[in-house]
Amino acid sequence: MIRCEMIFHAFAQVDEFRKRYLRDNILLLYMDGLVDTALVSRQIEEPIRQGCSVYDIPLCTAREAENEQEVIAALLRGKAALLQNGACVVADVRKTEKRSVSPPEEESAVNGSKDSFVEEMKTNLTLLRKKLVTAKLKTVRKQVGTVSHTAVAIVFLEGVASARLVSEAEKILSSVRTEAILTPDILEQYLSSRLYSVFPQTLQTQRPDKAAQNLIKGRIVLLVDGLPVAFVLPATLAQLMQTPEDDSVNFIFASLVRLLRYTLLFVELFFAGTYVALTTFHVEMLPEKLALSISQARQGVPFPVIFEILVMMALFEVLIEAGMHMSQNTGQAVSIVGALVVGEAAIEADLVSPAALIVVAVSAIASFAMPDQMFSNGLRLYRLAITLAGAVLGLFGVVMVGLVLMVELASLESFGTPFLAPLAGVSKVRWKDTLLVVPSKKEHEK
Amino acid sequence: MRRLSALLLMSVLLFTGCGKKEQIDQMSFVKILGIDRNGEALTLTAGLRSSREDSEVLSVKCRTVAEGVRLLRLQSQKSVFFGQLSMVLLGKSVAEAGIGEVTDYLIRSPEARFDLPLLILRDQTAESLIAASLREKILLTEKLAQMLKCADENSVSGKVELSVLAERLADPLRAAVLPFLTGDITALALGGFAVFKEDRLASFLTPDESVGLNYLNGTVGRQILVVPEGKTNATVLICKAQTRVNYRNGAFSVTVAGDFEQDGTADAAAVSTAVGGMIEQTVKKLQHIGVDAARFGTVLNITSPSEGKQVKQNWNECFPRAPITVTVTMKEKKHGR
């Protein structure tokens, strides 16, 4: 027996709440704006007025609600409710205003597929189901957020993914105590085993093919309603260093590019710090001609090496930040002004040396080569620490912060998997498909 | 993690004395250092570069090398940095008075490299040569490095690094040698090896004797050799030579086996005789001046430690009396003929 008063009380002072008497005490309830009004009038109002009972409305999603709370939740989700003599039928008449599937903005691939996840979880699940046409693709749904009641789906391949992973994900989702999941980082914080780490412990992707590939490899994927990304668990360094392009070009070329990417990781981290340490403490380690070139380039610069490096790093960060928040056209203008001011004018005014500019630019470019932006952000913080340590303690400092970084990376775990696996850990090192790209044909033959 | 962090932070304190912080553009790099002696006084001459174009020469009079280095640092507007030092030239006067002090200072210096090559100047002072190179705008270090490389390939002399020199000076069974330069800045050439008795110059070896010493030490890689062929001369290239020095029944035997290439028709026996002649000449010279610059003493010490121990302190007196025989066998290397 469902009491209308309770529902009316819950929606008091809610402008969008609509109630209409149709006939024979049949009451129609819905939230204006959340429902498709044309669908309501065509599939609900008209059949009821023509004598159809509330149980016979031509909507396959129609079902009987058991209590008031269920009716309230259904109305908030964009469903319409028909009440008659204490019975209630709810039917899905949601108006879905969704973005169409478009190419991914951040993880583009020249040869790969061009679709990306959108904000609608149902669409995202459909995209995955289109990639993996199997009944073994299972989903476990959860609601997260005390206010938002955001739907989260744990997607996995039955028999491939470990049951422990799924149950652990369920446990974590049940333990989430937050009002709403409106940005990916909120969920990321709960999924991370170490909160105060600068490195991501989940892999976020916009690409359904990447998510599908990880599902095949036994990982699980979390889809969140309202977020155009999928969380892949567990995440390792090797995964964060892979791009969708790796599997869509020749594997030999892709292996070389991947090795280059690992080299760039070291360049990003250590290049600026080593430059500062060598030019400040260990000039004898520089080849004579290079030492003379650097010395000549710095003639007239009034600041110490560390100062000009830090200033240039800060300016690059400002440019990146400004470029991100500008529209595409203004962003280009910012880049041009930045390149002219930071680059040419600063050198001509002898505020920085060309060598320092090259060092910072190479480090910055190397950071852009990292496939995962969140991982790159963590590396950027360590780059700053290494540079400062290089300025204070020379190469000792660089090595020391490098060791701290190694300790942090080695101690990170993502859902029970070491972050550095399979490069470090108790199992045998699997170089293939970590540092290199294995042809898919060989992988399957094996 | 906390303990590790605490340990790491504490270990930072250990490194506080390790670094000397200086901006690279505030430095003047000493590329070449010359040391001359005039009686009790030393003259230190430094060829400095602070950029690709700027070169200068600083010269100071002093009583010790350490004092001279300090005076050099005071004279320069920029910080004088010895970490890029790539050549040390020692005047004949320094070599005659003893190179122990110079070697001792350089080996203890935190800035000088262990692979630093040292050379002796026979015909002029280091100060005049370095000053002349600046005047003539000749990159002296590059030129000398190329000459040493060339000498290494031709086995006339060879590069002697600071660490090797220091090791030899401390070894009572093996004398130190250094390559020496002849001529002035316009006709600079490597003359061969200068041999030392303890740390004082004993003699300059001729080019043939220097090659012979390289054979005795087994450091011949390649050598261009001119041998008599009838009424004319033939040129051959020694491309491989292996030397074995043995000690048996109170006598040393030197056995050299090697290959040579030729364009003419030089006889293998003639080549062997020529090589043997050079080695015998060197042995004769070394025994005459009483300096074992080869490795006879070392071989004796390894083969017969008891005898080695007996002669260790007066090896220079015993060495001239040691019987030494030389056997050379050179073969022609034929490429696909």
Interface residues (C-beta under 8 A of the other chain):
Chain A: T279 T280 F281 V283 E284 E288 K289 A291 L292 S293 I294 S295 Q296 R298 Q299 V301 P304 V305 L393 G394 F396 G397 M400 L403 V404 V407 S411
Chain B: M1 L4 S5 L8 S11 V12 F15 C18 G19 K20 K21 E22 Q23 I24 D25 M27 F29 K31 R49 S50 S51 R52 E53 F81 G83 Q84 S86 E111 R113
